């Protein structure tokens, strides 16, 4: 396993070295084939700026990746909580509708009157 890791590290080092060489060759070709013109920006300078932008992008991506992961996890937790709440509300509505639909109008009125009497003085309740 360690040998494979070493091979991979060597491959990455070689790839990095190859990219540096390619960049050097491109810069050399641009300098030799396209001398600086007064109205245009130097392509070599543009390549260097592009390299700096790429480096800043990679750094920014590394900083934002954990934030994106946390954002997805938070969104999932919020959705789960919201779904549970909606389910509970629907269950309560079913229960309340069932309970109320079982009573006639007279029974509903009687239940309301009973509730109002129960909230009266203690001697009315038999305490």
N, CA, C and O atoms as a Tinker XYZ file with bonds, in Angstrom:
   508  protein
     1  N      0.832000   -1.191000    0.000000    73     2
     2  CA     0.000000    0.000000    0.000000    64     1     3
     3  C      0.872000    1.248000    0.000000    63     2     4     5
     4  O      0.617000    2.192000   -0.748000    81     3
     5  N      1.903000    1.249000    0.843000    73     3     6
     6  CA     2.784000    2.409000    0.931000    64     5     7
     7  C      3.527000    2.621000   -0.387000    63     6     8     9
     8  O      3.785000    3.756000   -0.787000    81     7
     9  N      3.865000    1.532000   -1.048000    73     7    10
    10  CA     4.554000    1.616000   -2.327000    64     9    11
    11  C      3.663000    2.285000   -3.379000    63    10    12    13
    12  O      4.135000    3.080000   -4.191000    81    11
    13  N      2.372000    1.953000   -3.351000    73    11    14
    14  CA     1.423000    2.562000   -4.282000    64    13    15
    15  C      1.271000    4.046000   -4.016000    63    14    16    17
    16  O      1.160000    4.843000   -4.948000    81    15
    17  N      1.266000    4.416000   -2.744000    73    15    18
    18  CA     1.169000    5.825000   -2.377000    64    17    19
    19  C      2.397000    6.576000   -2.887000    63    18    20    21
    20  O      2.278000    7.682000   -3.415000    81    19
    21  N      3.566000    5.979000   -2.731000    73    19    22
    22  CA     4.788000    6.612000   -3.221000    64    21    23
    23  C      4.751000    6.779000   -4.738000    63    22    24    25
    24  O      5.186000    7.802000   -5.267000    81    23
    25  N      4.229000    5.770000   -5.432000    73    23    26
    26  CA     4.107000    5.864000   -6.885000    64    25    27
    27  C      3.187000    7.014000   -7.277000    63    26    28    29
    28  O      3.488000    7.775000   -8.196000    81    27
    29  N      2.062000    7.134000   -6.572000    73    27    30
    30  CA     1.128000    8.223000   -6.859000    64    29    31
    31  C      1.767000    9.589000   -6.612000    63    30    32    33
    32  O      1.591000   10.516000   -7.402000    81    31
    33  N      2.508000    9.704000   -5.515000    73    31    34
    34  CA     3.181000   10.966000   -5.221000    64    33    35
    35  C      4.176000   11.309000   -6.322000    63    34    36    37
    36  O      4.271000   12.466000   -6.730000    81    35
    37  N      4.905000   10.335000   -6.800000    73    35    38
    38  CA     5.851000   10.564000   -7.890000    64    37    39
    39  C      5.126000   10.981000   -9.164000    63    38    40    41
    40  O      5.595000   11.854000   -9.895000    81    39
    41  N      3.985000   10.356000   -9.426000    73    39    42
    42  CA     3.213000   10.722000  -10.611000    64    41    43
    43  C      2.728000   12.175000  -10.527000    63    42    44    45
    44  O      2.782000   12.910000  -11.513000    81    43
    45  N      2.259000   12.580000   -9.349000    73    43    46
    46  CA     1.809000   13.959000   -9.176000    64    45    47
    47  C      2.976000   14.938000   -9.310000    63    46    48    49
    48  O      2.828000   16.001000   -9.911000    81    47
    49  N      4.114000   14.590000   -8.761000    73    47    50
    50  CA     5.286000   15.454000   -8.883000    64    49    51
    51  C      5.692000   15.588000  -10.347000    63    50    52    53
    52  O      6.024000   16.682000  -10.803000    81    51
    53  N      5.667000   14.481000  -11.082000    73    51    54
    54  CA     6.027000   14.521000  -12.501000    64    53    55
    55  C      5.024000   15.369000  -13.272000    63    54    56    57
    56  O      5.416000   16.171000  -14.120000    81    55
    57  N      3.733000   15.201000  -12.989000    73    55    58
    58  CA     2.705000   15.986000  -13.668000    64    57    59
    59  C      2.888000   17.470000  -13.379000    63    58    60    61
    60  O      2.749000   18.299000  -14.279000    81    59
    61  N      3.197000   17.809000  -12.141000    73    59    62
    62  CA     3.425000   19.202000  -11.768000    64    61    63
    63  C      4.639000   19.755000  -12.511000    63    62    64    65
    64  O      4.616000   20.880000  -13.013000    81    63
    65  N      5.693000   18.951000  -12.574000    73    63    66
    66  CA     6.902000   19.355000  -13.292000    64    65    67
    67  C      6.610000   19.528000  -14.782000    63    66    68    69
    68  O      7.086000   20.478000  -15.404000    81    67
    69  N      5.834000   18.619000  -15.349000    73    67    70
    70  CA     5.473000   18.726000  -16.767000    64    69    71
    71  C      4.673000   19.998000  -17.037000    63    70    72    73
    72  O      4.890000   20.669000  -18.047000    81    71
    73  N      3.767000   20.324000  -16.155000    73    71    74
    74  CA     2.981000   21.549000  -16.322000    64    73    75
    75  C      3.860000   22.792000  -16.251000    63    74    76    77
    76  O      3.681000   23.735000  -17.022000    81    75
    77  N      4.805000   22.786000  -15.327000    73    75    78
    78  CA     5.740000   23.915000  -15.249000    64    77    79
    79  C      6.538000   24.050000  -16.542000    63    78    80    81
    80  O      6.738000   25.157000  -17.042000    81    79
    81  N      6.993000   22.921000  -17.079000    73    79    82
    82  CA     7.764000   22.939000  -18.327000    64    81    83
    83  C      6.906000   23.443000  -19.492000    63    82    84    85
    84  O      7.366000   24.241000  -20.309000    81    83
    85  N      5.659000   22.975000  -19.562000    73    83    86
    86  CA     4.756000   23.423000  -20.625000    64    85    87
    87  C      4.523000   24.922000  -20.526000    63    86    88    89
    88  O      4.533000   25.632000  -21.532000    81    87
    89  N      4.313000   25.395000  -19.301000    73    87    90
    90  CA     4.105000   26.836000  -19.112000    64    89    91
    91  C      5.350000   27.615000  -19.565000    63    90    92    93
    92  O      5.230000   28.649000  -20.222000    81    91
    93  N      6.530000   27.119000  -19.217000    73    91    94
    94  CA     7.769000   27.772000  -19.632000    64    93    95
    95  C      7.863000   27.801000  -21.158000    63    94    96    97
    96  O      8.207000   28.828000  -21.743000    81    95
    97  N      7.554000   26.659000  -21.807000    73    95    98
    98  CA     7.628000   26.586000  -23.271000    64    97    99
    99  C      6.631000   27.550000  -23.924000    63    98   100   101
   100  O      6.963000   28.231000  -24.894000    81    99
   101  N      5.415000   27.600000  -23.387000    73    99   102
   102  CA     4.404000   28.504000  -23.954000    64   101   103
   103  C      4.852000   29.951000  -23.799000    63   102   104   105
   104  O      4.739000   30.740000  -24.738000    81   103
   105  N      5.349000   30.298000  -22.643000    73   103   106
   106  CA     5.839000   31.664000  -22.428000    64   105   107
   107  C      6.974000   31.990000  -23.399000    63   106   108   109
   108  O      7.017000   33.081000  -23.966000    81   107
   109  N      7.884000   31.048000  -23.586000    73   107   110
   110  CA     9.003000   31.257000  -24.496000    64   109   111
   111  C      8.510000   31.442000  -25.931000    63   110   112   113
   112  O      8.972000   32.331000  -26.647000    81   111
   113  N      7.566000   30.592000  -26.341000    73   111   114
   114  CA     7.026000   30.692000  -27.699000    64   113   115
   115  C      6.313000   32.027000  -27.918000    63   114   116   117
   116  O      6.449000   32.652000  -28.970000    81   115
   117  N      5.562000   32.446000  -26.923000    73   115   118
   118  CA     4.839000   33.715000  -27.041000    64   117   119
   119  C      5.827000   34.871000  -27.145000    63   118   120   121
   120  O      5.659000   35.764000  -27.975000    81   119
   121  N      6.851000   34.851000  -26.304000    73   119   122
   122  CA     7.850000   35.926000  -26.336000    64   121   123
   123  C      8.575000   35.963000  -27.668000    63   122   124   125
   124  O      8.808000   37.041000  -28.216000    81   123
   125  N      8.934000   34.812000  -28.193000    73   123   126
   126  CA     9.715000   34.786000  -29.436000    64   125   127
   127  C      8.858000   35.036000  -30.680000    63   126   128   129
   128  O      9.346000   35.620000  -31.648000    81   127
   129  N      7.600000   34.609000  -30.675000    73   127   130
   130  CA     6.761000   34.743000  -31.862000    64   129   131
   131  C      5.878000   35.981000  -31.870000    63   130   132   133
   132  O      5.455000   36.436000  -32.933000    81   131
   133  N      5.598000   36.527000  -30.696000    73   131   134
   134  CA     4.693000   37.683000  -30.602000    64   133   135
   135  C      5.335000   38.759000  -29.735000    63   134   136   137
   136  O      5.132000   38.780000  -28.521000    81   135
   137  N      6.103000   39.648000  -30.347000    73   135   138
   138  CA     6.689000   40.721000  -29.539000    64   137   139
   139  C      5.583000   41.624000  -28.984000    63   138   140   141
   140  O      4.490000   41.708000  -29.544000    81   139
   141  N      5.890000   42.291000  -27.882000    73   139   142
   142  CA     4.905000   43.167000  -27.230000    64   141   143
   143  C      4.406000   44.223000  -28.200000    63   142   144   145
   144  O      5.186000   44.858000  -28.909000    81   143
   145  N      3.107000   44.396000  -28.219000    73   143   146
   146  CA     2.532000   45.478000  -29.017000    64   145   147
   147  C      1.987000   46.521000  -28.066000    63   146   148   149
   148  O      1.657000   46.210000  -26.921000    81   147
   149  N      1.892000   47.745000  -28.524000    73   147   150
   150  CA     1.551000   48.868000  -27.650000    64   149   151
   151  C      0.133000   48.782000  -27.101000    63   150   152   153
   152  O     -0.084000   49.103000  -25.933000    81   151
   153  N     -0.845000   48.357000  -27.909000    73   151   154
   154  CA    -2.241000   48.376000  -27.482000    64   153   155
   155  C     -2.713000   47.107000  -26.807000    63   154   156   157
   156  O     -3.810000   47.100000  -26.249000    81   155
   157  N     -1.942000   46.034000  -26.829000    73   155   158
   158  CA    -2.387000   44.757000  -26.282000    64   157   159
   159  C     -1.610000   44.394000  -25.029000    63   158   160   161
   160  O     -0.469000   44.813000  -24.831000    81   159
   161  N     -2.253000   43.613000  -24.204000    73   159   162
   162  CA    -1.592000   43.132000  -23.002000    64   161   163
   163  C     -0.720000   41.940000  -23.365000    63   162   164   165
   164  O     -1.086000   41.127000  -24.215000    81   163
   165  N      0.408000   41.842000  -22.733000    73   163   166
   166  CA     1.366000   40.777000  -23.000000    64   165   167
   167  C      0.749000   39.419000  -22.641000    63   166   168   169
   168  O      0.283000   39.240000  -21.515000    81   167
   169  N      0.737000   38.462000  -23.574000    73   167   170
   170  CA     0.171000   37.136000  -23.286000    64   169   171
   171  C      0.876000   36.424000  -22.131000    63   170   172   173
   172  O      0.243000   35.654000  -21.409000    81   171
   173  N      2.153000   36.663000  -21.950000    73   171   174
   174  CA     2.879000   36.049000  -20.838000    64   173   175
   175  C      2.321000   36.570000  -19.521000    63   174   176   177
   176  O      2.130000   35.811000  -18.570000    81   175
   177  N      2.064000   37.863000  -19.478000    73   175   178
   178  CA     1.475000   38.456000  -18.270000    64   177   179
   179  C      0.083000   37.875000  -18.034000    63   178   180   181
   180  O     -0.293000   37.586000  -16.898000    81   179
   181  N     -0.664000   37.708000  -19.097000    73   179   182
   182  CA    -1.998000   37.107000  -18.963000    64   181   183
   183  C     -1.915000   35.690000  -18.414000    63   182   184   185
   184  O     -2.725000   35.307000  -17.569000    81   183
   185  N     -0.947000   34.907000  -18.880000    73   183   186
   186  CA    -0.773000   33.547000  -18.370000    64   185   187
   187  C     -0.437000   33.555000  -16.884000    63   186   188   189
   188  O     -0.949000   32.735000  -16.122000    81   187
   189  N      0.419000   34.479000  -16.476000    73   187   190
   190  CA     0.776000   34.562000  -15.052000    64   189   191
   191  C     -0.424000   34.978000  -14.215000    63   190   192   193
   192  O     -0.635000   34.458000  -13.119000    81   191
   193  N     -1.210000   35.917000  -14.733000    73   191   194
   194  CA    -2.415000   36.333000  -14.015000    64   193   195
   195  C     -3.408000   35.179000  -13.927000    63   194   196   197
   196  O     -4.058000   34.982000  -12.900000    81   195
   197  N     -3.518000   34.425000  -15.008000    73   195   198
   198  CA    -4.400000   33.258000  -15.009000    64   197   199
   199  C     -3.962000   32.236000  -13.962000    63   198   200   201
   200  O     -4.795000   31.641000  -13.278000    81   199
   201  N     -2.661000   32.040000  -13.846000    73   199   202
   202  CA    -2.137000   31.116000  -12.845000    64   201   203
   203  C     -2.462000   31.602000  -11.430000    63   202   204   205
   204  O     -2.820000   30.807000  -10.561000    81   203
   205  N     -2.335000   32.915000  -11.207000    73   203   206
   206  CA    -2.654000   33.472000   -9.887000    64   205   207
   207  C     -4.145000   33.333000   -9.589000    63   206   208   209
   208  O     -4.537000   33.024000   -8.464000    81   207
   209  N     -4.970000   33.563000  -10.608000    73   207   210
   210  CA    -6.421000   33.428000  -10.432000    64   209   211
   211  C     -6.776000   31.981000  -10.124000    63   210   212   213
   212  O     -7.624000   31.718000   -9.271000    81   211
   213  N     -6.136000   31.045000  -10.808000    73   211   214
   214  CA    -6.385000   29.626000  -10.562000    64   213   215
   215  C     -6.014000   29.260000   -9.131000    63   214   216   217
   216  O     -6.742000   28.517000   -8.473000    81   215
   217  N     -4.916000   29.764000   -8.657000    73   215   218
   218  CA    -4.482000   29.483000   -7.284000    64   217   219
   219  C     -5.485000   30.044000   -6.274000    63   218   220   221
   220  O     -5.833000   29.373000   -5.303000    81   219
   221  N     -5.950000   31.281000   -6.506000    73   219   222
   222  CA    -6.948000   31.884000   -5.606000    64   221   223
   223  C     -8.253000   31.104000   -5.649000    63   222   224   225
   224  O     -8.913000   30.946000   -4.622000    81   223
   225  N     -8.631000   30.615000   -6.827000    73   223   226
   226  CA    -9.849000   29.817000   -6.955000    64   225   227
   227  C     -9.740000   28.525000   -6.145000    63   226   228   229
   228  O    -10.677000   28.142000   -5.444000    81   227
   229  N     -8.601000   27.864000   -6.246000    73   227   230
   230  CA    -8.407000   26.617000   -5.506000    64   229   231
   231  C     -8.462000   26.856000   -4.001000    63   230   232   233
   232  O     -9.041000   26.061000   -3.260000    81   231
   233  N     -7.857000   27.953000   -3.553000    73   231   234
   234  CA    -7.890000   28.292000   -2.126000    64   233   235
   235  C     -9.314000   28.593000   -1.683000    63   234   236   237
   236  O     -9.761000   28.119000   -0.639000    81   235
   237  N    -10.019000   29.379000   -2.477000    73   235   238
   238  CA   -11.406000   29.720000   -2.157000    64   237   239
   239  C    -12.282000   28.472000   -2.138000    63   238   240   241
   240  O    -13.123000   28.309000   -1.253000    81   239
   241  N    -12.081000   27.599000   -3.112000    73   239   242
   242  CA   -12.842000   26.353000   -3.170000    64   241   243
   243  C    -12.584000   25.504000   -1.922000    63   242   244   245
   244  O    -13.510000   24.915000   -1.365000    81   243
   245  N    -11.340000   25.446000   -1.494000    73   243   246
   246  CA   -10.999000   24.663000   -0.296000    64   245   247
   247  C    -11.681000   25.234000    0.945000    63   246   248   249
   248  O    -12.090000   24.484000    1.831000    81   247
   249  N    -11.804000   26.568000    1.011000    73   247   250
   250  CA   -12.458000   27.190000    2.168000    64   249   251
   251  C    -13.975000   27.027000    2.122000    63   250   252   253
   252  O    -14.617000   26.886000    3.163000    81   251
   253  N    -14.541000   27.044000    0.932000    73   251   254
   254  CA   -15.991000   27.011000    0.812000    64   253   255
   255  C    -16.579000   25.607000    0.802000    63   254   256   257
   256  O    -17.774000   25.443000    1.049000    81   255
   257  N    -15.782000   24.608000    0.526000    73   255   258
   258  CA   -16.295000   23.239000    0.457000    64   257   259
   259  C    -16.936000   22.801000    1.782000    63   258   260   261
   260  O    -18.043000   22.262000    1.762000    81   259
   261  N    -16.277000   23.014000    2.935000    73   259   262
   262  CA   -16.938000   22.624000    4.200000    64   261   263
   263  C    -18.226000   23.409000    4.456000    63   262   264   265
   264  O    -19.172000   22.879000    5.038000    81   263
   265  N    -18.261000   24.664000    4.023000    73   263   266
   266  CA   -19.465000   25.465000    4.206000    64   265   267
   267  C    -20.603000   24.896000    3.374000    63   266   268   269
   268  O    -21.739000   24.813000    3.841000    81   267
   269  N    -20.303000   24.506000    2.152000    73   267   270
   270  CA   -21.333000   23.918000    1.281000    64   269   271
   271  C    -21.859000   22.613000    1.864000    63   270   272   273
   272  O    -23.059000   22.345000    1.810000    81   271
   273  N    -20.970000   21.807000    2.416000    73   271   274
   274  CA   -21.384000   20.538000    3.024000    64   273   275
   275  C    -22.296000   20.811000    4.219000    63   274   276   277
   276  O    -23.344000   20.182000    4.364000    81   275
   277  N    -21.893000   21.744000    5.067000    73   275   278
   278  CA   -22.704000   22.091000    6.246000    64   277   279
   279  C    -24.056000   22.662000    5.822000    63   278   280   281
   280  O    -25.076000   22.390000    6.457000    81   279
   281  N    -24.062000   23.449000    4.755000    73   279   282
   282  CA   -25.308000   24.021000    4.254000    64   281   283
   283  C    -26.261000   22.914000    3.801000    63   282   284   285
   284  O    -27.454000   22.975000    4.097000    81   283
   285  N    -25.759000   21.915000    3.098000    73   283   286
   286  CA   -26.595000   20.805000    2.650000    64   285   287
   287  C    -27.135000   20.025000    3.843000    63   286   288   289
   288  O    -28.305000   19.643000    3.860000    81   287
   289  N    -26.280000   19.787000    4.845000    73   287   290
   290  CA   -26.725000   19.046000    6.025000    64   289   291
   291  C    -27.793000   19.831000    6.775000    63   290   292   293
   292  O    -28.785000   19.260000    7.229000    81   291
   293  N    -27.592000   21.135000    6.905000    73   291   294
   294  CA   -28.570000   21.976000    7.596000    64   293   295
   295  C    -29.890000   21.982000    6.847000    63   294   296   297
   296  O    -30.956000   21.895000    7.458000    81   295
   297  N    -29.823000   22.083000    5.534000    73   295   298
   298  CA   -31.041000   22.059000    4.724000    64   297   299
   299  C    -31.781000   20.738000    4.914000    63   298   300   301
   300  O    -33.007000   20.723000    5.024000    81   299
   301  N    -31.051000   19.643000    4.952000    73   299   302
   302  CA   -31.676000   18.339000    5.156000    64   301   303
   303  C    -32.355000   18.255000    6.516000    63   302   304   305
   304  O    -33.468000   17.743000    6.635000    81   303
   305  N    -31.662000   18.770000    7.557000    73   303   306
   306  CA   -32.269000   18.742000    8.899000    64   305   307
   307  C    -33.522000   19.611000    8.960000    63   306   308   309
   308  O    -34.513000   19.227000    9.581000    81   307
   309  N    -33.484000   20.785000    8.316000    73   307   310
   310  CA   -34.647000   21.672000    8.311000    64   309   311
   311  C    -35.809000   21.004000    7.585000    63   310   312   313
   312  O    -36.948000   21.055000    8.051000    81   311
   313  N    -35.525000   20.379000    6.445000    73   311   314
   314  CA   -36.588000   19.690000    5.691000    64   313   315
   315  C    -37.183000   18.549000    6.500000    63   314   316   317
   316  O    -38.399000   18.360000    6.503000    81   315
   317  N    -36.340000   17.789000    7.183000    73   315   318
   318  CA   -36.834000   16.671000    7.993000    64   317   319
   319  C    -37.720000   17.191000    9.124000    63   318   320   321
   320  O    -38.784000   16.631000    9.388000    81   319
   321  N    -37.287000   18.249000    9.785000    73   319   322
   322  CA   -38.073000   18.831000   10.872000    64   321   323
   323  C    -39.400000   19.368000   10.352000    63   322   324   325
   324  O    -40.446000   19.177000   10.973000    81   323
   325  N    -39.347000   20.035000    9.215000    73   323   326
   326  CA   -40.570000   20.574000    8.626000    64   325   327
   327  C    -41.532000   19.456000    8.233000    63   326   328   329
   328  O    -42.738000   19.565000    8.453000    81   327
   329  N    -41.006000   18.396000    7.657000    73   327   330
   330  CA   -41.865000   17.251000    7.292000    64   329   331
   331  C    -42.501000   16.624000    8.522000    63   330   332   333
   332  O    -43.683000   16.280000    8.503000    81   331
   333  N    -41.725000   16.473000    9.595000    73   331   334
   334  CA   -42.278000   15.922000   10.838000    64   333   335
   335  C    -43.369000   16.829000   11.398000    63   334   336   337
   336  O    -44.401000   16.347000   11.865000    81   335
   337  N    -43.145000   18.124000   11.352000    73   335   338
   338  CA   -44.130000   19.078000   11.860000    64   337   339
   339  C    -45.416000   19.016000   11.048000    63   338   340   341
   340  O    -46.514000   19.006000   11.605000    81   339
   341  N    -45.273000   18.975000    9.741000    73   339   342
   342  CA   -46.456000   18.892000    8.877000    64   341   343
   343  C    -47.217000   17.596000    9.149000    63   342   344   345
   344  O    -48.447000   17.603000    9.201000    81   343
   345  N    -46.508000   16.496000    9.321000    73   343   346
   346  CA   -47.155000   15.214000    9.615000    64   345   347
   347  C    -47.907000   15.279000   10.941000    63   346   348   349
   348  O    -49.037000   14.802000   11.045000    81   347
   349  N    -47.273000   15.871000   11.954000    73   347   350
   350  CA   -47.937000   15.997000   13.257000    64   349   351
   351  C    -49.186000   16.867000   13.152000    63   350   352   353
   352  O    -50.218000   16.542000   13.739000    81   351
   353  N    -49.100000   17.957000   12.419000    73   351   354
   354  CA   -50.258000   18.844000   12.257000    64   353   355
   355  C    -51.393000   18.103000   11.545000    63   354   356   357
   356  O    -52.557000   18.216000   11.929000    81   355
   357  N    -51.041000   17.345000   10.506000    73   355   358
   358  CA   -52.064000   16.587000    9.789000    64   357   359
   359  C    -52.715000   15.541000   10.690000    63   358   360   361
   360  O    -53.929000   15.346000   10.636000    81   359
   361  N    -51.920000   14.873000   11.511000    73   359   362
   362  CA   -52.477000   13.883000   12.445000    64   361   363
   363  C    -53.401000   14.556000   13.457000    63   362   364   365
   364  O    -54.479000   14.042000   13.758000    81   363
   365  N    -52.978000   15.705000   13.980000    73   363   366
   366  CA   -53.825000   16.427000   14.929000    64   365   367
   367  C    -55.129000   16.881000   14.270000    63   366   368   369
   368  O    -56.197000   16.804000   14.876000    81   367
   369  N    -55.033000   17.356000   13.025000    73   367   370
   370  CA   -56.245000   17.776000   12.332000    64   369   371
   371  C    -57.193000   16.607000   12.127000    63   370   372   373
   372  O    -58.406000   16.760000   12.276000    81   371
   373  N    -56.660000   15.448000   11.791000    73   371   374
   374  CA   -57.511000   14.260000   11.627000    64   373   375
   375  C    -58.189000   13.909000   12.945000    63   374   376   377
   376  O    -59.383000   13.612000   12.983000    81   375
   377  N    -57.411000   13.947000   14.024000    73   375   378
   378  CA   -57.944000   13.604000   15.336000    64   377   379
   379  C    -59.025000   14.591000   15.751000    63   378   380   381
   380  O    -60.081000   14.187000   16.237000    81   379
   381  N    -58.771000   15.876000   15.563000    73   379   382
   382  CA   -59.744000   16.902000   15.960000    64   381   383
   383  C    -60.991000   16.791000   15.103000    63   382   384   385
   384  O    -62.105000   16.852000   15.623000    81   383
   385  N    -60.822000   16.631000   13.799000    73   383   386
   386  CA   -61.979000   16.482000   12.915000    64   385   387
   387  C    -62.793000   15.254000   13.295000    63   386   388   389
   388  O    -64.023000   15.306000   13.292000    81   387
   389  N    -62.137000   14.164000   13.618000    73   387   390
   390  CA   -62.827000   12.942000   14.000000    64   389   391
   391  C    -63.594000   13.158000   15.299000    63   390   392   393
   392  O    -64.753000   12.763000   15.419000    81   391
   393  N    -62.937000   13.789000   16.268000    73   391   394
   394  CA   -63.564000   14.015000   17.565000    64   393   395
   395  C    -64.769000   14.935000   17.422000    63   394   396   397
   396  O    -65.818000   14.689000   18.017000    81   395
   397  N    -64.620000   15.991000   16.634000    73   395   398
   398  CA   -65.724000   16.934000   16.473000    64   397   399
   399  C    -66.852000   16.350000   15.618000    63   398   400   401
   400  O    -68.027000   16.633000   15.850000    81   399
   401  N    -66.488000   15.544000   14.641000    73   399   402
   402  CA   -67.533000   14.994000   13.774000    64   401   403
   403  C    -68.379000   13.952000   14.501000    63   402   404   405
   404  O    -69.503000   13.680000   14.080000    81   403
   405  N    -67.870000   13.367000   15.575000    73   403   406
   406  CA   -68.632000   12.381000   16.323000    64   405   407
   407  C    -69.717000   13.026000   17.187000    63   406   408   409
   408  O    -70.673000   12.360000   17.583000    81   407
   409  N    -69.570000   14.308000   17.475000    73   407   410
   410  CA   -70.552000   15.001000   18.316000    64   409   411
   411  C    -71.633000   15.654000   17.462000    63   410   412   413
   412  O    -71.364000   16.163000   16.374000    81   411
   413  N    -72.864000   15.628000   17.981000    73   411   414
   414  CA   -73.946000   16.366000   17.322000    64   413   415
   415  C    -73.835000   17.825000   17.754000    63   414   416   417
   416  O    -73.041000   18.167000   18.630000    81   415
   417  N    -74.628000   18.664000   17.139000    73   415   418
   418  CA   -74.618000   20.091000   17.499000    64   417   419
   419  C    -75.011000   20.291000   18.964000    63   418   420   421
   420  O    -74.408000   21.103000   19.666000    81   419
   421  N    -75.999000   19.567000   19.412000    73   419   422
   422  CA   -76.445000   19.684000   20.807000    64   421   423
   423  C    -75.328000   19.257000   21.756000    63   422   424   425
   424  O    -75.107000   19.888000   22.790000    81   423
   425  N    -74.629000   18.190000   21.401000    73   423   426
   426  CA   -73.542000   17.708000   22.256000    64   425   427
   427  C    -72.384000   18.713000   22.279000    63   426   428   429
   428  O    -71.749000   18.924000   23.312000    81   427
   429  N    -72.128000   19.318000   21.136000    73   427   430
   430  CA   -71.068000   20.339000   21.089000    64   429   431
   431  C    -71.413000   21.527000   21.990000    63   430   432   433
   432  O    -70.561000   22.041000   22.714000    81   431
   433  N    -72.680000   21.952000   21.930000    73   431   434
   434  CA   -73.136000   23.067000   22.776000    64   433   435
   435  C    -73.045000   22.682000   24.250000    63   434   436   437
   436  O    -72.599000   23.471000   25.082000    81   435
   437  N    -73.469000   21.475000   24.556000    73   435   438
   438  CA   -73.417000   21.003000   25.942000    64   437   439
   439  C    -71.970000   20.926000   26.423000    63   438   440   441
   440  O    -71.685000   21.271000   27.570000    81   439
   441  N    -71.069000   20.485000   25.579000    73   439   442
   442  CA   -69.658000   20.398000   25.950000    64   441   443
   443  C    -69.089000   21.790000   26.230000    63   442   444   445
   444  O    -68.305000   21.973000   27.162000    81   443
   445  N    -69.491000   22.765000   25.418000    73   443   446
   446  CA   -69.035000   24.140000   25.632000    64   445   447
   447  C    -69.566000   24.683000   26.963000    63   446   448   449
   448  O    -68.828000   25.321000   27.714000    81   447
   449  N    -70.826000   24.433000   27.245000    73   447   450
   450  CA   -71.410000   24.901000   28.498000    64   449   451
   451  C    -70.735000   24.240000   29.694000    63   450   452   453
   452  O    -70.465000   24.890000   30.703000    81   451
   453  N    -70.469000   22.961000   29.574000    73   451   454
   454  CA   -69.805000   22.240000   30.652000    64   453   455
   455  C    -68.420000   22.818000   30.914000    63   454   456   457
   456  O    -68.016000   22.993000   32.063000    81   455
   457  N    -67.704000   23.109000   29.841000    73   455   458
   458  CA   -66.366000   23.697000   29.983000    64   457   459
   459  C    -66.436000   25.052000   30.665000    63   458   460   461
   460  O    -65.596000   25.378000   31.503000    81   459
   461  N    -67.440000   25.839000   30.304000    73   459   462
   462  CA   -67.555000   27.167000   30.925000    64   461   463
   463  C    -67.921000   27.039000   32.404000    63   462   464   465
   464  O    -67.462000   27.842000   33.216000    81   463
   465  N    -68.729000   26.055000   32.768000    73   463   466
   466  CA   -69.079000   25.843000   34.181000    64   465   467
   467  C    -67.888000   25.300000   34.965000    63   466   468   469
   468  O    -67.719000   25.615000   36.143000    81   467
   469  N    -67.076000   24.495000   34.316000    73   467   470
   470  CA   -65.918000   23.921000   35.002000    64   469   471
   471  C    -64.893000   24.992000   35.336000    63   470   472   473
   472  O    -64.099000   24.826000   36.262000    81   471
   473  N    -64.905000   26.072000   34.599000    73   471   474
   474  CA   -63.940000   27.130000   34.883000    64   473   475
   475  C    -64.492000   28.131000   35.893000    63   474   476   477
   476  O    -63.838000   29.140000   36.157000    81   475
   477  N    -65.674000   27.891000   36.468000    73   475   478
   478  CA   -66.298000   28.774000   37.447000    64   477   479
   479  C    -65.678000   28.576000   38.814000    63   478   480   481
   480  O    -64.635000   27.932000   38.926000    81   479
   481  N    -66.309000   29.128000   39.884000    73   479   482
   482  CA   -65.802000   29.022000   41.254000    64   481   483
   483  C    -65.702000   27.562000   41.700000    63   482   484   485
   484  O    -66.343000   26.681000   41.127000    81   483
   485  N    -64.896000   27.327000   42.721000    73   483   486
   486  CA   -64.608000   25.982000   43.199000    64   485   487
   487  C    -65.857000   25.295000   43.742000    63   486   488   489
   488  O    -65.998000   24.080000   43.607000    81   487
   489  N    -66.786000   26.073000   44.369000    73   487   490
   490  CA   -67.958000   25.422000   44.911000    64   489   491
   491  C    -68.868000   24.872000   43.822000    63   490   492   493
   492  O    -69.634000   23.945000   44.081000    81   491
   493  N    -68.805000   25.420000   42.604000    73   491   494
   494  CA   -69.603000   24.905000   41.496000    64   493   495
   495  C    -69.038000   23.579000   41.007000    63   494   496   497
   496  O    -69.765000   22.728000   40.494000    81   495
   497  N    -67.731000   23.419000   41.176000    73   495   498
   498  CA   -67.096000   22.211000   40.689000    64   497   499
   499  C    -67.108000   21.108000   41.744000    63   498   500   501
   500  O    -66.810000   19.952000   41.446000    81   499
   501  N    -67.453000   21.472000   42.970000    73   499   502
   502  CA   -67.526000   20.474000   44.012000    64   501   503
   503  C    -66.203000   20.297000   44.726000    63   502   504   505
   504  O    -65.988000   19.264000   45.360000    81   503
   505  N    -65.286000   21.294000   44.642000    73   503   506
   506  CA   -63.987000   21.198000   45.327000    64   505   507
   507  C    -64.098000   21.467000   46.789000    63   506   508
   508  O    -63.095000   21.425000   47.502000    81   507
